């Protein structure tokens, strides 16, 4: 492939969410960048310096070399594409590659010879070459390896984390050949001050990403199962962990709700691929079952707390503190707090939510949203802290998740 990408690199980041937006902003320090998203309202917000996710400040969003747009025609000016779109699962807990496929179609329709396309979204091994490449070829009329190349560089963005930012974590890169790998490493190397790690192949990089969150999911599942066991014994698991972590090789994980768009989703991608290969991924799915079951476990314990305090369950007024999937972020996607609320409503409880991270919302998960920092405790039979936001730490709760 005759490649002129080194002469003038113009990047397009497709998908401006928690991953794509900070990436586009960082790359714009050294390159001309188009931040593309199909959400017209989001583009208008970004042009005005507003990040609806609350991750980046206004002054950071406005850069001379960064253009926000939902105009597909502008992609024709680019020769380096990065796909950072969501990869959720279906109701059947199978991979939903709709956004990735759509992004590939858009890029393919605007792909020039000599371009490189890099996928960052979490997928099972094989998606970049077996799903993305055929779409790019079909839509562009170009030939893979001859006219364009691909790579995979797993995202490692942690929403709400101000320490492990994009410049401070090692960036894994992979390419379909040495030439593409060198170029991909060079571009990401401009922003990844912690260093670049070159994976041996695209599939290796895809596999590494999907097991990062799978490993974490399984470890948290173990802690959740231990919590259930120790609760039955009348032992506080936090007291147990405080002792256990004094041993030099004990790895600290804690029980909790596992939601969001990564840890609670990624293991299903690997499990799906395993089943396609005729392998029963027992440990992976066991971890998922335990973590998905914690919402019901906590809801049942909340009901027991009401009964122990002599409150009538049906019609009981409960205030839930926190609605997002993790502390100090605005993201409510796949939040297990919603599952707890559904269980409580099945018992006939009346539920309100207080989450200052979501000030603009009047209702969350079909519940009234209370923003006030001072809570009228007399209105509620029970206050449950589900998410430990910094701005909720001073509110005393009757039940902690």
Beta strands, then each sheet from edge to edge (+ up, - down):
strand 1: 10-14
strand 2: 32-36
strand 3: 66-69
strand 4: 80-83
strand 5: 115-119
strand 6: 148-152
strand 7: 171-175
strand 8: 196-198
strand 9: 317-321
strand 10: 350-354
strand 11: 363-364
strand 12: 367-370
strand 13: 382-385
strand 14: 399-400
sheet 1: 3+ 2+ 1+ 4+ 5+ 6+ 7- 8-
sheet 2: 11+ 12- 10- 9- 13- 14-
end
